Amino acid sequence: MKLFTSLAFVLLMMPLSLMAATVNGKATVDSEALAGIEVVAFPVSALNFSQPAAYTSVPTLADGLFSIDLPPGEYYLLAQGRELFNFYGRNPVAVPEDGLKNVNLLMLPDNLPVPQGDAVVETGVAGFVTAGGKPVPGAVVMVYTDLSSRLKGMGLGWTSPTDERGYFEAPLPSGAYYLVARVRKSGKMAGPLQAGDLFGYLAGNPLAIQDGALARVHIPLIEVPEKVDRHASDMFGNTLVKGQILDPKGQPVAGIQVLLYDDPMMLNRPLYVSQLTGADGRYQLSFPNGGHYYLAARNELGGTPAPGELYGRYQGAPDHSIRIKTGQVLEGLEIIVDEVY
């Protein structure tokens, strides 16, 4: 009896950060619940998906419902089964101590037909990009060598936009790659996806390419739902900064994104990027963990701010930084942007 009493005391004294948080939701295809789907989770620290997943759910039953227990943190959620797959669109997702509910996994086929016949590229990849079974012209496929960028930003490189057949080719040396396809209504190459944009993740990632061989693939896309805009304020966690983007005359500026960095020079890829400001110039940017960060704002992403671009840094501190606790909300952070000369 004493042993069990001691064990119970130890469990009660464990910090919450070591306790499991439950993520639950539903796997569907064409709005129908799916049985036999397995959900897996990789910690955000993972650099690839080649190894077995750290956490795995039991297969779903006829109701399509799943549940998986994870220590609070950031994870990639993926699902597979019955020749279907899903890469959760909000990956990597922040799992707070009270867990996540109603995670909707829209399953896509992983056995779609691939291009046949001759290709210009000898070593690399050739593929189709489709949505709802129809070719998607104008899609850009980003190529990443690992997960260090969280499959965001420009990656190693990108393909030319797909043609009317949804077809693309890319020369790549032998190695393993992650392919992600995107179509932005705005025409921009970078930045958070917005409602109506299209996103696709290759089910075969990481894709192995052999020297002198052509990998043939098919990437299905799904449309980013409207709720992505409604939930932009807590998309990446419950730590939040909000405020307004102004011009030098104090007028609100639309079409600006706020960038969060962990390096004072703010030259590397930002950790998180907000949605575009509207006519009122107001922004909200969420992220999972508190800390010491640096804020900037600009109307274009990628590379050093160029002449003619609107750019500015947070002036509320001499080093343009903020300090914030996990779960805290900092409001009223104004950033003035001006044209770069």
N, C-alpha and C positions, 0 to 999 in steps of 0.2 A: 504494500500500500504506500509506503514511504517513497518508493521509486516512482510510482505513477504521480504522486503528489508533486514531487520535485520536477518531473517532466512537464506537468501542467503549468507550474510556476515559470519555467524557462520559456514555454510557448507564449505565456502572457506577457513576458518581459521583452520578447523579440520586437525590434523596431518595425514599424509598419512597412518600411522600404524592403524588408525581407519577406513580407507576406505576399501571397499571390493575389492578383487582381483578375477578375473574370471578364473575358471578351466573349460576347455572344452575338449571334446574328443568324442569317439565313442564306442558303445557297439556292439560286434559282436560275432557270433558263426559260426565256420567253414567258416570264411571270409565273412559271410553274415550279413548285418546290422539288428539290432533287434529293434522292437518297444516294448513299454510297460516295459522298464527297468528303475528302479529308482536308482539313485546314492545318497549315503549318505556319510557324513563326520563327523568323531569324532575328536575333538582336541586331540593332543598327550598327554595331561594331563589326559585324561580319563583312568581309571584303568580297565574298562570292557566295553563290548558292550551290557550289559543287559538292559540299559536304552535306551529310544528313542534317535536317532541320533540328534545332535545339528543342523545339516544342511541337507536338503533334496532337490534334484532336482525335477523338474516336469518329468513325465515319457517320455521316448524317443518316437519319432514318427518313421515312416517307414524308415527314413534315419539313425536311430540309434544314432544320435548326441545328446549329452547332454551338459548342461552348469550349473554350480553351483557357486554362489558367496560366498567367504569366506574372512574373515579378514586375512591378511598375517600371516603366522605361519606354524606350522607342523600339519599334519592331517593323519588319516587313511581313505582311500577311499574304500568303498565297494559298490557293486551293486547287485540288486536282482530283480526278476520278471520272470514269465512264467516258474517256476520250474528250474530256472537257477540262478547262483550266481557268483560273482567275488570278490576276495580279491586282491587289486592292488599289484603287485609284488614288487613295490618300497616303500611300506608302512614301516614306516610313511614317507610321502613325504613333502618336504619343499615347501610352496607356497609363492613365492616372491610377491612384490607389483605389478608387472606387470602380475601376474598370470601364469598359465600353459596352454599350448596348446597341442593338438593332443595326449591326454592321451588315450591309447588304452586299453579297458577293454575286455579281452577274457573270455566270459561267459562259465561256466561249469555246468553240470547237478547237482542238489542237491537231486535227488531222486534215486540214484543208488542202486542196490541190496546189502544187507548187509549179513554177514555170518549167517548161520542157524546151528542148531544142538548143541551138547554139546561142552563145552570149559573147559579148565583146571581152568581158573580163575573164581571165584565165584562173587567177587565184583570188578568191574573195567571195562575194555573196550576190545572189540575184533573187528577187522576190516579188510577190504581189502584196499590195495593201488594199484591203476591202473593208466595207462597213455594211452589215446587213446583207452580205452576199454580193454587193455591188462594188465595182472598182472605185477607188478614191484617187482622183488626180490631185496633184499639188501637195501630197503628203511628203514630209521630210523625215527621213530615218536617221536618228542619232546613234552613234556608235561609241560605246564605253568599254574600257578594258577591265574595269572592276566596279565595285559599289562605293568607292571612296567619295564620289561626287553625289551619291544617293540617286544616281540616274537623273540628275538635273543639270541644267546648263548645256554647254555646247559639246562636252565630251571630247573624245579623240578627234572626231570629225563628223561630217554628215553627208548624206547623199544629195544629189540633185533632186528636185521635186519629182514625184511619180508622174508618169504620162497618163494618157486617157485610159490605158488598161490597168492603171494602178501599179505599173511595173517600175522597178528600180534595179540598178546594179551598182556595186561598189567594190573597187579593188582593195583587198586587205591582205597583209602578210599572214602567214600561218600563226595561229594563236587562238585564244578564247575571247569572245566578245559578247557584250549585251546590246541588243538592238531594241530601240524604242521609237515608235512612229508617232508624230504629232501633226495636227492641222490646226492652226490658229486662225480664227476669223480676222484677227487684226493684221495678219500678215507678218507679225514679228517672229523672230527666231527664238526668243528667250522670254522668260517670265512665267508667272503662275498661269495655268490654264483657267479659262473662264467658261461659264455656261455656254454650251453650243459648240465649243471646241471638240476635237476628236483626239483620242489617245489610244495607243496600242502597244502591247508588250509581247515580244516573241515568246511563245510557250517553250521553245527549246533553249532559252537562255540558261547558262552561257553557251553560245554557239561555237563549236569547234571547227576551225578552218585548217585544212591540211595544205601543205605546199603543193602547188600545181593542181589544186582541186577547187571546184566551185560549189559552195553550199547553196542549196535552193530552199527558200523559206516562204511562208505566207503569214502575214501579220494582220489579224482582224482588229478593227477599231471599235470603240464605243464612244458615245457622245457624253461629254461632261454634263451632268444634270444641273438644273437651276439651283438646287439646294447648295451647290458649291459656293455660290455667291452669298446665299443667306447665312451660311455657316463660316464665312471667311474669317470672322473675328476669332473663332476658336479652332480653326482648321488644323493647326499644328501643336496645340496644347493650351493650357489654361493660364499661361503667363502672357501678358498683353501690354502693348504700348499703343496709344492712340493720340491723335492730334490733327494738325492741319498743315497743308503745304501752301505757302504764300509766295508771292513775288516781292521784289524789293519795295513796292508801293503798298504792301499789305493786302493785296487782292488774292483770293483763292485761285489755285492753279489746278486744272484738270489734267488727266493723263499722266500722272506721276506715280512712280512706285517707290516705296520706302524699303531700304535694304539694311539688314542687320548683320554686322560683322563681329568677329572676335579678335581681329588684328587692328591696331591703331592706324595703320597706313590705309586700310580699306582698299587694298589692291587685289586681294584674292577673291575667289568666288564667295558671294555672301552666303551666310547660313540660311537666312530666310528672306523672302521677298513678299511684299504686300500686293494686294490687288490694286489696279489703277484707281487713282482718285477720281471722283466725279466732279461736277460743276462746283460743289462746295469746298473742294480741296481736302476733304477729310479722309483720313486713313485709319486702318486698324491692322495691326500685325501681331500674330500670335506665334508662340514658340513654347517648347516644353519646359525648359529649365531656366532658373534665374542665373545671374552672373554679372560680369562686367562686359558690356558690349558697346559698340560704336554704331552710330546711325548716319546714313546718308540718303539722299533722294535724287532720282534722275528719271528722265523720260525715255531713255534707251538703256538696254542692258548689254553687257559684253564689252571687254576692253576698257581702255582709259577714256574718260569723257572727252568727246571731240568738239571742235569749234562748232557753235550753233546749237549744241545740246543744252538742255536745262539741267542744272546740277546744283546741289547744295549739301552742306553738312549741318548736323544738329549743333546749334550754338549755345545750348543751355549749360555747357561745361567747356572749359578751355580746350580739352582734348576731344570734344565732340562725343563724349561717352555718357552712358547711363549705367546705374547699378540698380538691379532689380532682383527681388526674391521670387522663388518659384511660387506660382499662383498669384502673384501680385499684379495689379493693373496700374500702369502709369498713364495719366491722362494729361491733355493740354500741352503735348510736346510739339511745338511749332518748328518747322524747317523752312528756311527761305531758299528758294532756288532762283538762279539767274543764268543768263546765257553765257556759255563758255566762249572765251575769245582766244 
